[in-house]
Amino acid sequence: MNLKSERRGIHVDQSELLCKKGCGYYGNPAWQGFCSKCWREEYHKARQKQIQEDWELAERLQREEEEAYASSQSTQGAQSLTFSKFEEKKTNEKTRKVTTVKKFFTASSRAGAKKALAGKLKEIQEAKAPSPSIHRQASIETDRVSKEFIEFIRTYQKPGQDIYKQCKLFLDTMSHKRDLSIEEQSECAQDFYQNVADRLQTRWKVPPEKVEKAMDEVEKYIMTRQYKYVFCPETTDDEKKDLAVQKRIRALHWVTPQMLCVPVSEEIPEVSDMVVKAITDIIEMDSKRVPRDKLACITKCSKHIFNAIKTTKNEPASADDFLPTLIYIVLKGNPPRLQSNIQYITRFCNPSRLMTGEDGYYFTNLCCAVAFIEKLDAQSLNLSQEDFDRFMTGQTSPKKQESDTFSPDVCLGVKQMCKSLDLLSQLNERQERIVSEAKKLEKDLIDWTDGITKEVEDIVEKYPLEIKPKSQALAAIDSENVENDKLPPPLQPQVYAG
């Protein structure tokens, strides 16, 4: 089987898809037929060779300069008039070259020399390859998808050649239509899907099951390469809608499963694990590039929801049970860029997959869930408008389920958690009450201090204090009393003879 593709107007066979160095990997036309690893090796070899040649040129010109200078000193004035003009011109040319090389390799201009060498190497490489995309390296995921796509279309022989040629033509066409609106690019993609499917069915008579599989691979190859250009483009308001939905879901954090009539009991460990898996799947949707892979995440999430309902109710789940549970999962998970992912799937998914099958059904339910969240009001939750407004503004929150109302089969950890939450709630109420009483006590102390101060001022004003001068100090009893001579003299000790 020869796989031919149109590449710069030249027909190449399957052998030319392999690396020119013979390493066994597929080569890339943007890298002159080498794979990424071999291309880097060849590039470094060419760079080192060019640097060595530049150094040799600099040394040779330096030697020529020295020889020319010595020759000009020994034979100065002996040259004829006719030959002097030619020699002067030659000397000037050498001097100019040598001066340039000296400046190029001086210590102050080594950075400039490296930059000049890099620029020269770049010019050489651009001259070898006519395509400006030689220096652009595709991502690892893009390379992997391209290799898988080539391996897949080999099994289709001639129809595979036609598929590959049509995909290349479509990518080249879309690269020149970046200025189109996202709706026009979506129409181009949908028309391309339809044309490829029709060619496989009518021209190549491919069975329907193989056509569906081929279209899945075509979508994967095309949209992996187009993802960064068409997902949440700046020309749309997808990002604004994402922020609005995210803010809305955050404001609805208080919504409980009982308000939505969700028939799922997270108290059962198995059901709780399924809920976590469903939330993980709906969040993982944003990490995928291909619309089909994003739909697969939605499908896995929905199946976990059905299993959780079935485990809780011990009977198969119905559509009436599924949608409220999906709404609850979206509220609890708050998936990133939800609107952008929905718009991307709507615009660029294969219409045959989106309009039929379980993927299309689950995707439709997700759109309904998002629309319900955007229009959620008090009546939808069977609440009064006053309670709804208080919950939305954060003034209060719904009462949690008491721990003693749990069934006996609930695990001990859940009961302990609820008791801890109740205790924290009680402590919070006590703290608020203590803070209120403390503020009241502080106010009473301030009022009491002001009252006492006023009473003291009133008494002082009514009964002013009279401060008398200090009285004269009394003389000591045994001191000499000059002022009063009538006092008897002090007693003297008497000695009696026995």
Secondary structure, DSSP 8 states (H G I E B T S, - for coil): ----EEETTEEE-GGGGB-TT-SSSB--GGGTT--HHHHHHHHHHHHHHHHHHHHHHHHHHHHHHHHHHHHHHHSTT-S-HHHHHHHHHHHHHHHHHHHHHHHHTSGGGHHHHHHHHHHHHHHHHHHH-S-GGGG----HHHHHHHHHHHHHHGGGHHHHHHHHHHHHHHHHHHHT-TTS-HHHHHHHHHHHHHHHHHIIIIIS---HHHHHHHHHHHHHHHHHHHHHHHSS-TTSSHHHHHHHHHHHHHHTTT--HHHHT----TTSHHHHHHHHHHHHHHHHGGG--SHHHHHHHHHHHHHHHHHHHHHHHTS---HHHHHHHHHHHHHHH--TTHHHHHHHHHHHS-HHHHHSHHHHHHHHHHHHHHHHHHT--TGGGT--HHHHHHHHHTS-------GGGS-TTS-HHHHHHHHHHHHHHHHHHHHHHHHHHHHHHHHHHHHHHHHHHHHHHHHHHHS-------------TTS--SS-TTS-----------
